Structures are given as C-alpha cells and as structure tokens.
Amino acid sequence: MKKLLLTFCFLVTISTQYLLAQGGVDKPIYQIVTHRDTSYLGTFTVELFPLIAPNHVHMFDSLVSTQFFDSTAFHRVVPGFVIQGGDPNTISGPMSTWGNGQPWQPTVNAEFNTVRHLRGILGAARDTDPNSANSQFYICVAPATFLDGNYTVYGKVTSGMSVVDTIVLSPRDANDIPLQKITMFVTYIGVNDTVPAAPSLVAPADNSININNSQFFSWTAVPTAVMYTIQFSTDSLFSTITLEKTAGTNSVSATTLPGSATYFWRVKSTNGGHESVYSNVWKFTTLTGAVTLVTPIDSATNTFLNPVFEWLPIANADNYQLQVATAITFSGASTVFNQSGLINTTQQIPALSPNTRYYWRVRSYNGTTAGYYSARYTFVTGTTTGVISAMEEDLITSIYPNPATQQLNVELKMIDNAPLQMKLRDVQGKIVWSHEYNYSEELKVKIDLSSFSKGLYLLDVQQGTYFNSEKIVVE
C-alpha cells in the first residue's frame, strides 16, 4: 500500500490530555470536521487505543495539539476499502507529491497487534518499511482483514461513519485522489474512561477431556472490546502462565499446548484503553502428548535390518502406534510397518531392506483415543542383521549419580576399534553435549551438568553398530 499508515520518534510520555487510570489509560477522543473545497461536508469522531498502541496514540495527540492536521486533505479514497489522509504535502504541495510525506517528519516503530481491520478502524499508513509510519492514517470503510498484523491499528470511528462513507464515494481520478479537495480539521474533545465487561467462556466446556491442539477456544463477544487476552496455566491460580495469546475475535487456537496435561484457562477483554477483569476459570485435559523417540537415533546409519525401536512413555498414554515408512509422508505403500495397540515402549521389526532410508514415528493413545504424533526420525539401514546381548556387549557399564545435579559420571567399555561417540539429548531431541573417544579398553567420563536445566535427558553411546541409550534426570 502506498504510504498507507503512520509513525514518529518521540519521548514515550502520555499526553496530559488523557489520563492514566487503574487498569488502563483513558481513550482520547477527537472530532474531525471535513470540508469539500470551501463547503462544510460533515463531522465524525474517533477514539484512539493508548493501551494497545501507545506510541502511535501519543504521536497523533501531539500532532493535534500543534494543529498539524488542520487543512490537510484526505488524498486517497478507495470504495470498499479505505480513506487516507494526514500528509502535510496536501496543504499546498503539488498533487503529485500527495501521499509521499516529508523527509523531516519523524516516524514511529510499528506496534502491530491483533485488532481486526473492520469497518471504522483507524490505522497507521506506512511504506514497505514496517517502521516508516508518520502522520498519515487510514480509516477502513469495509472489513480489510488482509491487513491484520501488518499495519498498526490504533483507533476507530465512534460516530459519523456516514461522513466517512460520503468521502470514500467522492468522484476520484485514476490515482484515487478526489476530484474536489476534501480537507480536515482535528480537535481533541475529551476521553472515554469506560471499562469493558468480562467475557464468559463458551467452549470447550468446563472439565472437557481429550482436547487436541487444533481446538478453538471461544467466549462471548463483548460489544465494546477490540481485543482479548487468553491465558493458559497448569494451576488454577495462574501463578505460572503456560501460554498467553491475544485475539481480535472471540476465539483462538492454542496449537503449542503440550499434551497429557490439565490446563486452566481464562479471558479478559480490552476496549483499547481499559481491560476488563478476567472471566470465570474453566479447565480441560489435553490428549496424550507426543512421545520422545530414543532409538534408532535420528539420522542413524548402518542400522540393523531388524532394529529395535524404543521411545519414552508419556503420561496418560496406555498404548502406542508405531509407523515405519520409506516416504516422509507415511502414505500408501511407503508404510512398511503400522502397528497400533502396542503396550510396551519397544518394538522390534524383523526384516527391513538393506541400504534403505526409513522414517519412523510413534503416536500415543489413551484407550482408543488417539493423541499426538511424536517428532519424525530417519535412519538408513546397513546390510546386517543382529541383536546385541546387553549382558555381554553393553557399552555403558555404570552411570552415577542418577538423578544428578552438578556432574554425571559414566563408565564405558569399548567393544571394537571404532571411535566411540557420546551424545546427551534433551526431550526435544536437541543435542546439548557430545564427545568422541578413540579406542581404549575402558573409559571413565565426567559430564558437567552445572549449566543444564532441570529435566529428563537421554545419553546415547554408539560404537560402530553397537548402541546404548540411558535416561538421565538432572535435578
């Protein structure tokens, strides 16, 4: 959009014209009187959102206090879309410069938010640089939600929208400039200090179970609200917040919530200046979560043709589904193994093809209710079949202490002349420590854990075709 929004650098202070108040900031209200040529056209009012876009509101207020907008024009009218104005070039500059702004104008950084671009919304015009907004602003005459999240919304029309409709329908040239100049005069007239009502939760119902990560959470719409904040926590007092999101409508999804957990959720509304109290609190339990894959490790090579697949158990899951395929999509004939109802967290497949790349994943279940899929791992087979005896050929002979705090001691046994590789992975599979050792009869390794976060880790040890993995707890 050609310079279709607003920005300025300034001291981040709130104008004395609108008051700081408990729970937010009173919304400043402005009257915009318009003229077509020299004839009075009409008046409309706007209120701004200092709680959502304080820098943009401060700039607009500062410009009004210096009568900057007076005699500037609405230089762009697009029926079904917007009217745009506020460029100082439109006072006396050539029409070819309208909308370009002046290099001396300060700019304000973007304050993108989730307020929807609906009819009557006021936002900051800008060029391709998100932080290039200046004095120019636009008003939507129809929903323009394709702008959401890309332009800063900082106000709305509260009365006189019919005047905006008259302006946008003005006869215009090929560049959407009105054939008759439409000027504005902007005056501060007061504040809106109202506090919006709290929403009521709608769905999923309280105490719902088996909620998946595509679930939409909804609540009653509050008539004066322009944005909502939704919080998720694993405790009813919300002493820790698992996830917090904002939404411009009365529903939102929460795709990043882990499975196998009980959550509490609540919502509050904002009208751009003040926030409501939180809604009532409901709770729900998610589907069983995604397991952590153990072996074959991701990107393993020379894997046995009859590998043993292992994964970590997940809370609330009582059975699992293992899928192995030659295609990353696990579709059709590419799936060579697809077994549900597995009670144990290990499964051996008797015969895979040699020198072939495979992909594998596991899905958790609670009864017949499917949970989340794990991450997808890949490995390449070698040419041999074998099962290693853990009694005779265990690479790891001792681990202590486990759980550990500052240091982990690992005693190892070499089996052949190949280098021995050690890797410590977190539960997301990220390698947080690794080292390689040359051949020796026996090794004693000390791993410094002082910088590690508390939680579960996997210690992988591999030498040639031999592989061991042990669970490590850091406290």
C-alpha positions, -999 to 999 in steps of 0.1 A, spaced: 0 0 0 14 34 -10 23 52 23 -9 39 38 -2 43 76 16 63 104 48 68 126 71 92 147 100 91 171 93 109 203 96 107 241 74 79 253 52 100 276 14 101 278 -2 134 270 -19 152 299 -50 154 277 -58 118 285 -54 104 320 -37 73 334 -62 53 353 -63 20 371 -64 -9 347 -55 11 316 -55 46 300 -85 67 292 -90 68 254 -86 103 238 -115 114 216 -111 137 186 -136 155 164 -127 156 127 -145 183 107 -143 180 69 -149 204 40 -152 197 3 -135 227 -13 -148 255 8 -181 239 18 -188 220 50 -191 183 44 -196 167 78 -181 158 111 -171 124 126 -153 114 158 -126 89 165 -112 75 197 -77 60 200 -62 30 218 -34 40 241 -33 6 258 -27 -12 225 -5 13 205 7 40 230 34 54 207 11 59 178 -16 75 200 10 98 216 21 110 181 -14 116 169 -22 135 200 10 156 197 1 165 161 -34 175 171 -20 198 198 1 217 172 -28 218 147 -7 198 123 -37 181 106 -57 212 100 -61 219 63 -45 186 53 -66 165 29 -80 130 25 -59 124 -6 -69 88 -12 -104 73 -14 -109 37 -24 -146 25 -23 -149 -8 -4 -115 -2 13 -102 30 29 -99 67 30 -64 81 38 -51 114 48 -28 135 70 1 142 46 14 178 50 21 179 13 -17 181 7 -19 216 22 -1 234 -6 22 210 -23 18 197 -59 -8 169 -62 20 146 -75 36 147 -40 4 138 -21 9 107 0 47 108 -2 52 127 31 81 149 40 117 137 50 117 159 81 87 140 95 95 118 125 85 82 124 73 57 150 81 20 151 53 -5 143 30 -16 171 14 -45 154 -15 -61 173 -44 -85 168 -71 -59 165 -90 -67 133 -93 -44 104 -131 -40 104 -153 -12 92 -144 21 110 -109 10 122 -82 37 121 -46 27 114 -12 40 106 -2 44 69 34 34 60 56 23 31 74 -10 27 94 -4 59 72 -15 89 87 13 110 81 41 85 46 53 96 43 91 101 14 115 102 -7 96 76 -36 75 87 -64 55 71 -99 45 80 -115 13 68 -149 16 52 -153 -22 50 -135 -52 65 -99 -54 53 -86 -82 74 -58 -90 49 -41 -60 66 -42 -77 100 -9 -80 117 9 -60 90 -3 -24 99 -7 -8 132 -43 -3 143 -46 24 169 -82 37 169 -117 36 154 -145 59 143 -172 62 171 -197 84 153 -203 100 119 -193 69 99 -218 81 72 -195 111 66 -166 87 60 -188 68 35 -195 101 17 -158 108 15 -149 74 1 -176 77 -26 -163 111 -39 -155 112 -76 -118 105 -80 -91 103 -106 -70 73 -117 -48 76 -87 -78 76 -63 -74 113 -55 -107 131 -50 -115 155 -79 -126 180 -53 -102 185 -24 -115 173 10 -98 189 40 -99 181 77 -97 200 110 -90 178 140 -98 188 176 -93 170 209 -127 168 227 -122 145 257 -117 110 268 -136 77 271 -129 62 305 -153 32 303 -142 -3 313 -153 -32 292 -173 -62 306 -156 -95 312 -163 -123 286 -179 -156 296 -163 -188 284 -181 -209 258 -161 -238 245 -146 -263 252 -169 -269 281 -156 -269 316 -139 -302 326 -136 -313 289 -112 -342 282 -91 -352 251 -88 -317 238 -64 -316 208 -41 -289 196 -64 -278 168 -92 -270 193 -106 -234 191 -113 -218 224 -143 -194 223 -160 -169 246 -189 -144 244 -181 -113 224 -180 -80 244 -196 -52 224 -170 -26 232 -140 -49 231 -115 -47 202 -91 -73 215 -90 -102 240 -62 -118 261 -64 -155 268 -42 -173 294 -35 -210 300 -19 -224 331 -14 -257 348 -26 -242 381 -59 -226 389 -43 -195 405 -23 -188 373 9 -183 393 27 -195 362 15 -189 326 19 -218 302 7 -198 272 -8 -163 267 -23 -150 234 -42 -121 222 -70 -122 196 -91 -97 177 -121 -120 177 -138 -141 204 -120 -173 196 -84 -185 193 -65 -218 188 -36 -229 211 -15 -252 189 15 -252 211 0 -266 243 17 -299 252 -5 -330 256 -11 -352 286 -18 -323 310 -47 -305 327 -50 -268 320 -70 -239 333 -80 -210 311 -95 -176 313 -101 -145 291 -102 -107 296 -113 -80 271 -98 -46 262 -115 -17 246 -82 -1 236 -79 19 268 -91 -3 297 -92 -40 304 -119 -60 320 -114 -83 349 -108 -119 339 -136 -142 330 -146 -173 350 -120 -200 350 -125 -234 333 -103 -264 329 -97 -291 304 -74 -321 298 -55 -325 266 -50 -356 245 -20 -378 253 12 -359 243 39 -366 218 65 -392 230 102 -388 228 119 -412 204 150 -430 216 163 -455 191 172 -457 162 186 -422 168 177 -396 143 199 -397 111 214 -430 122 233 -450 96 242 -487 92 212 -497 113 204 -534 117 179 -548 93 159 -560 124 161 -528 145 146 -524 179 125 -492 181 123 -475 215 105 -444 229 98 -429 262 65 -434 279 41 -404 281 17 -395 309 -19 -407 305 -10 -430 275 -17 -467 278 -8 -478 243 10 -467 212 11 -468 174 44 -473 156 48 -464 120 78 -470 97 79 -459 61 102 -452 32 85 -418 25 84 -388 47 46 -387 43 39 -422 57 14 -426 29 2 -456 9 26 -484 1 55 -465 16 44 -476 50 62 -509 58 51 -512 94 20 -498 111 10 -514 144 -14 -500 169 -22 -511 204 15 -515 215 16 -517 253 54 -517 256 76 -488 246 98 -510 225 91 -529 193 114 -550 170 108 -552 133 121 -585 118 132 -576 83 139 -542 66 155 -537 32 193 -531 32 208 -497 24 174 -480 25 163 -448 42 134 -451 65 113 -427 86 96 -436 119 72 -420 144 50 -430 173 16 -419 183 3 -421 218 -32 -433 228 -54 -434 258 -77 -464 252 -90 -458 216 -85 -420 217 -55 -410 196 -31 -385 210 -2 -365 193 24 -379 170 60 -378 180 87 -360 160 97 -378 129 131 -396 129 150 -411 100 177 -437 97 195 -457 69 199 -495 72 231 -514 66 234 -549 54 235 -570 86 210 -585 110 218 -589 147 207 -585 182 232 -573 208 233 -590 241 230 -564 268 248 -586 292 279 -592 271 281 -561 249 268 -532 269 288 -501 261 277 -484 293 288 -502 324 279 -476 351 262 -443 355 261 -423 387 246 -404 403 213 -406 385 194 -383 392 224 -360 390 229 -323 398 264 -309 391 282 -338 374 274 -371 358 299 -400 359 298 -425 331 319 -457 329 322 -472 294 335 -503 277 349 -504 242 338 -533 221 358 -528 188 384 -504 173 358 -479 161 356 -444 177 331 -442 205 306 -414 203 286 -399 232 257 -375 229 234 -361 255 199 -350 242 171 -332 258 135 -344 255 130 -325 222 159 -344 207 184 -314 207 220 -324 213 232 -305 243 266 -322 248 287 -345 226 322 -360 225 341 -387 206 367 -410 221 393 -432 204 398 -469 212 405 -479 247 396 -509 269 378 -488 295 367 -451 298 355 -430 327 338 -398 315 327 -369 337 299 -347 322 295 -312 337 258 -306 342 260 -272 361 246 -252 332 219 -277 323 182 -271 330 164 -295 353 146 -323 335 149 -355 315 178 -362 291 189 -392 270 225 -403 269 233 -420 236 265 -441 232 275 -456 199 305 -475 187 302 -490 152 270 -509 150 266 -510 188 243 -486 205 231 -479 241 208 -452 254 200 -444 290 176 -419 306 193 -392 328 175 -369 352 190 -336 361 178 -321 394 
